[in-house]
Amino acid sequence: MNVDQHLKVAQWHIEQARLHATKEGYSCGCPVNEHDQKAIDAVEAGLIKEETACTVSN
């Protein structure tokens, strides 16, 4: 995939996560596949850190 395709997939996943978090009983029906599990494992292992604060300073 190219950069634009990755960003579109990420945007879709972020929206799915938002719906899971905000809509009671929401289910996207997406099974975790091998590729997604590798990403989950990398984040859980601390290889990819989730940003929790803005790192841009003025």
A tleap script that builds the chain and sets N, CA, C and O, in Angstrom:
source leaprc.protein.ff14SB
mol = sequence {
  NMET ASN VAL ASP GLN HIE LEU LYS VAL ALA
  GLN TRP HIE ILE GLU GLN ALA ARG LEU HIE
  ALA THR LYS GLU GLY TYR SER CYS GLY CYS
  PRO VAL ASN GLU HIE ASP GLN LYS ALA ILE
  ASP ALA VAL GLU ALA GLY LEU ILE LYS GLU
  GLU THR ALA CYS THR VAL SER CASN
}
set mol.1.N position { 0.841 -1.182 0.000 }
set mol.1.CA position { 0.000 0.000 0.000 }
set mol.1.C position { 0.888 1.248 0.000 }
set mol.1.O position { 2.024 1.229 0.474 }
set mol.2.N position { 0.333 2.328 -0.546 }
set mol.2.CA position { 1.064 3.589 -0.513 }
set mol.2.C position { 0.602 4.421 0.683 }
set mol.2.O position { -0.270 3.995 1.440 }
set mol.3.N position { 1.182 5.595 0.848 }
set mol.3.CA position { 0.872 6.441 1.995 }
set mol.3.C position { -0.614 6.775 2.043 }
set mol.3.O position { -1.242 6.641 3.093 }
set mol.4.N position { -1.179 7.202 0.934 }
set mol.4.CA position { -2.592 7.576 0.888 }
set mol.4.C position { -3.493 6.406 1.285 }
set mol.4.O position { -4.468 6.587 2.013 }
set mol.5.N position { -3.168 5.226 0.812 }
set mol.5.CA position { -3.972 4.041 1.153 }
set mol.5.C position { -3.866 3.717 2.641 }
set mol.5.O position { -4.869 3.390 3.274 }
set mol.6.N position { -2.669 3.804 3.200 }
set mol.6.CA position { -2.501 3.556 4.637 }
set mol.6.C position { -3.309 4.558 5.457 }
set mol.6.O position { -3.956 4.184 6.435 }
set mol.7.N position { -3.271 5.830 5.060 }
set mol.7.CA position { -4.014 6.854 5.790 }
set mol.7.C position { -5.517 6.611 5.720 }
set mol.7.O position { -6.220 6.829 6.707 }
set mol.8.N position { -6.019 6.165 4.576 }
set mol.8.CA position { -7.453 5.865 4.435 }
set mol.8.C position { -7.847 4.693 5.319 }
set mol.8.O position { -8.897 4.727 5.960 }
set mol.9.N position { -7.023 3.664 5.360 }
set mol.9.CA position { -7.308 2.507 6.214 }
set mol.9.C position { -7.258 2.927 7.683 }
set mol.9.O position { -8.110 2.520 8.472 }
set mol.10.N position { -6.267 3.734 8.052 }
set mol.10.CA position { -6.161 4.214 9.434 }
set mol.10.C position { -7.377 5.048 9.805 }
set mol.10.O position { -7.917 4.902 10.902 }
set mol.11.N position { -7.813 5.919 8.907 }
set mol.11.CA position { -8.998 6.744 9.167 }
set mol.11.C position { -10.223 5.868 9.392 }
set mol.11.O position { -11.022 6.137 10.289 }
set mol.12.N position { -10.376 4.828 8.589 }
set mol.12.CA position { -11.509 3.908 8.729 }
set mol.12.C position { -11.451 3.210 10.089 }
set mol.12.O position { -12.466 3.096 10.775 }
set mol.13.N position { -10.261 2.745 10.476 }
set mol.13.CA position { -10.107 2.059 11.759 }
set mol.13.C position { -10.377 2.993 12.928 }
set mol.13.O position { -10.987 2.583 13.915 }
set mol.14.N position { -9.934 4.237 12.832 }
set mol.14.CA position { -10.198 5.202 13.902 }
set mol.14.C position { -11.696 5.417 14.056 }
set mol.14.O position { -12.198 5.476 15.179 }
set mol.15.N position { -12.416 5.534 12.948 }
set mol.15.CA position { -13.866 5.710 13.031 }
set mol.15.C position { -14.525 4.472 13.640 }
set mol.15.O position { -15.456 4.606 14.433 }
set mol.16.N position { -14.065 3.276 13.288 }
set mol.16.CA position { -14.619 2.058 13.871 }
set mol.16.C position { -14.371 2.039 15.379 }
set mol.16.O position { -15.262 1.676 16.148 }
set mol.17.N position { -13.165 2.427 15.806 }
set mol.17.CA position { -12.854 2.470 17.240 }
set mol.17.C position { -13.754 3.470 17.951 }
set mol.17.O position { -14.244 3.192 19.046 }
set mol.18.N position { -13.978 4.643 17.336 }
set mol.18.CA position { -14.854 5.645 17.934 }
set mol.18.C position { -16.265 5.087 18.095 }
set mol.18.O position { -16.898 5.283 19.132 }
set mol.19.N position { -16.752 4.401 17.084 }
set mol.19.CA position { -18.097 3.817 17.166 }
set mol.19.C position { -18.168 2.743 18.250 }
set mol.19.O position { -19.146 2.679 18.995 }
set mol.20.N position { -17.145 1.903 18.343 }
set mol.20.CA position { -17.100 0.887 19.407 }
set mol.20.C position { -17.160 1.545 20.781 }
set mol.20.O position { -17.810 1.034 21.693 }
set mol.21.N position { -16.475 2.688 20.925 }
set mol.21.CA position { -16.389 3.362 22.215 }
set mol.21.C position { -17.644 4.155 22.563 }
set mol.21.O position { -17.912 4.392 23.741 }
set mol.22.N position { -18.412 4.566 21.570 }
set mol.22.CA position { -19.516 5.496 21.839 }
set mol.22.C position { -20.909 4.939 21.581 }
set mol.22.O position { -21.888 5.487 22.089 }
set mol.23.N position { -21.023 3.873 20.811 }
set mol.23.CA position { -22.349 3.330 20.507 }
set mol.23.C position { -22.541 2.007 21.238 }
set mol.23.O position { -21.857 1.022 20.961 }
set mol.24.N position { -23.474 2.005 22.164 }
set mol.24.CA position { -23.783 0.797 22.944 }
set mol.24.C position { -24.069 -0.375 22.011 }
set mol.24.O position { -24.927 -0.274 21.134 }
set mol.25.N position { -23.365 -1.472 22.194 }
set mol.25.CA position { -23.612 -2.678 21.421 }
set mol.25.C position { -23.105 -2.654 19.992 }
set mol.25.O position { -23.410 -3.562 19.219 }
set mol.26.N position { -22.324 -1.616 19.615 }
set mol.26.CA position { -21.825 -1.534 18.237 }
set mol.26.C position { -20.848 -2.662 17.960 }
set mol.26.O position { -19.988 -2.965 18.787 }
set mol.27.N position { -20.979 -3.276 16.807 }
set mol.27.CA position { -20.033 -4.287 16.358 }
set mol.27.C position { -19.800 -4.111 14.868 }
set mol.27.O position { -20.745 -4.114 14.080 }
set mol.28.N position { -18.541 -3.956 14.486 }
set mol.28.CA position { -18.238 -3.804 13.066 }
set mol.28.C position { -18.232 -5.170 12.376 }
set mol.28.O position { -18.339 -5.251 11.153 }
set mol.29.N position { -18.108 -6.229 13.155 }
set mol.29.CA position { -18.107 -7.566 12.571 }
set mol.29.C position { -16.785 -7.965 11.950 }
set mol.29.O position { -16.700 -8.988 11.270 }
set mol.30.N position { -15.748 -7.165 12.177 }
set mol.30.CA position { -14.441 -7.443 11.576 }
set mol.30.C position { -13.663 -8.445 12.435 }
set mol.30.O position { -13.380 -8.164 13.599 }
set mol.31.N position { -13.319 -9.592 11.883 }
set mol.31.CA position { -12.469 -10.506 12.641 }
set mol.31.C position { -11.027 -10.005 12.616 }
set mol.31.O position { -10.611 -9.350 11.661 }
set mol.32.N position { -10.274 -10.312 13.657 }
set mol.32.CA position { -8.855 -9.965 13.669 }
set mol.32.C position { -8.140 -10.931 12.735 }
set mol.32.O position { -8.204 -12.148 12.910 }
set mol.33.N position { -7.459 -10.370 11.739 }
set mol.33.CA position { -6.695 -11.234 10.836 }
set mol.33.C position { -5.216 -11.226 11.248 }
set mol.33.O position { -4.837 -10.526 12.186 }
set mol.34.N position { -4.405 -11.986 10.563 }
set mol.34.CA position { -2.993 -12.128 10.935 }
set mol.34.C position { -2.271 -10.771 10.881 }
set mol.34.O position { -1.471 -10.464 11.764 }
set mol.35.N position { -2.544 -9.979 9.873 }
set mol.35.CA position { -1.903 -8.670 9.723 }
set mol.35.C position { -2.276 -7.750 10.883 }
set mol.35.O position { -1.411 -7.099 11.470 }
set mol.36.N position { -3.572 -7.698 11.209 }
set mol.36.CA position { -4.024 -6.859 12.322 }
set mol.36.C position { -3.434 -7.335 13.642 }
set mol.36.O position { -3.065 -6.514 14.481 }
set mol.37.N position { -3.340 -8.644 13.841 }
set mol.37.CA position { -2.796 -9.171 15.087 }
set mol.37.C position { -1.337 -8.773 15.264 }
set mol.37.O position { -0.897 -8.506 16.383 }
set mol.38.N position { -0.579 -8.732 14.161 }
set mol.38.CA position { 0.816 -8.292 14.238 }
set mol.38.C position { 0.883 -6.848 14.716 }
set mol.38.O position { 1.746 -6.498 15.521 }
set mol.39.N position { -0.029 -6.003 14.219 }
set mol.39.CA position { -0.060 -4.605 14.641 }
set mol.39.C position { -0.434 -4.502 16.117 }
set mol.39.O position { 0.189 -3.744 16.860 }
set mol.40.N position { -1.433 -5.250 16.544 }
set mol.40.CA position { -1.855 -5.258 17.944 }
set mol.40.C position { -0.695 -5.705 18.832 }
set mol.40.O position { -0.413 -5.083 19.856 }
set mol.41.N position { -0.035 -6.775 18.437 }
set mol.41.CA position { 1.104 -7.298 19.214 }
set mol.41.C position { 2.225 -6.266 19.314 }
set mol.41.O position { 2.834 -6.123 20.374 }
set mol.42.N position { 2.508 -5.542 18.223 }
set mol.42.CA position { 3.567 -4.534 18.222 }
set mol.42.C position { 3.232 -3.402 19.189 }
set mol.42.O position { 4.102 -2.953 19.935 }
set mol.43.N position { 1.992 -2.939 19.186 }
set mol.43.CA position { 1.583 -1.868 20.095 }
set mol.43.C position { 1.642 -2.355 21.537 }
set mol.43.O position { 2.156 -1.651 22.406 }
set mol.44.N position { 1.124 -3.551 21.800 }
set mol.44.CA position { 1.119 -4.082 23.161 }
set mol.44.C position { 2.527 -4.343 23.684 }
set mol.44.O position { 2.760 -4.279 24.891 }
set mol.45.N position { 3.469 -4.638 22.785 }
set mol.45.CA position { 4.859 -4.880 23.181 }
set mol.45.C position { 5.634 -3.575 23.369 }
set mol.45.O position { 6.803 -3.590 23.755 }
set mol.46.N position { 4.971 -2.441 23.093 }
set mol.46.CA position { 5.627 -1.159 23.257 }
set mol.46.C position { 6.493 -0.751 22.087 }
set mol.46.O position { 7.247 0.217 22.181 }
set mol.47.N position { 6.395 -1.484 20.971 }
set mol.47.CA position { 7.192 -1.149 19.799 }
set mol.47.C position { 6.656 0.100 19.100 }
set mol.47.O position { 7.404 0.829 18.448 }
set mol.48.N position { 5.362 0.334 19.244 }
set mol.48.CA position { 4.713 1.512 18.677 }
set mol.48.C position { 3.973 2.178 19.813 }
set mol.48.O position { 3.072 1.581 20.403 }
set mol.49.N position { 4.336 3.392 20.125 }
set mol.49.CA position { 3.728 4.102 21.241 }
set mol.49.C position { 2.563 4.944 20.747 }
set mol.49.O position { 2.677 5.648 19.744 }
set mol.50.N position { 1.452 4.870 21.451 }
set mol.50.CA position { 0.310 5.701 21.142 }
set mol.50.C position { 0.546 7.081 21.746 }
set mol.50.O position { 0.876 7.202 22.926 }
set mol.51.N position { 0.379 8.101 20.943 }
set mol.51.CA position { 0.536 9.467 21.439 }
set mol.51.C position { -0.665 9.832 22.288 }
set mol.51.O position { -1.807 9.663 21.861 }
set mol.52.N position { -0.411 10.334 23.494 }
set mol.52.CA position { -1.495 10.740 24.369 }
set mol.52.C position { -1.476 12.235 24.627 }
set mol.52.O position { -2.348 12.760 25.319 }
set mol.53.N position { -0.488 12.923 24.073 }
set mol.53.CA position { -0.411 14.371 24.227 }
set mol.53.C position { 0.238 14.947 22.978 }
set mol.53.O position { 1.000 14.267 22.290 }
set mol.54.N position { -0.066 16.186 22.699 }
set mol.54.CA position { 0.514 16.870 21.552 }
set mol.54.C position { 1.992 17.108 21.808 }
set mol.54.O position { 2.369 17.592 22.875 }
set mol.55.N position { 2.828 16.770 20.839 }
set mol.55.CA position { 4.258 16.951 21.000 }
set mol.55.C position { 4.763 18.159 20.234 }
set mol.55.O position { 5.967 18.410 20.177 }
set mol.56.N position { 3.826 18.919 19.636 }
set mol.56.CA position { 4.215 20.121 18.891 }
set mol.56.C position { 4.239 21.297 19.868 }
set mol.56.O position { 3.249 21.573 20.546 }
set mol.57.N position { 5.355 21.970 19.927 }
set mol.57.CA position { 5.451 23.130 20.822 }
set mol.57.C position { 5.544 24.406 19.979 }
set mol.57.O position { 6.052 24.391 18.858 }
set mol.58.N position { 5.049 25.493 20.536 }
set mol.58.CA position { 5.062 26.772 19.826 }
set mol.58.C position { 6.343 27.522 20.080 }
set mol.58.O position { 6.528 28.622 19.560 }
savepdb mol mol.pdb
quit
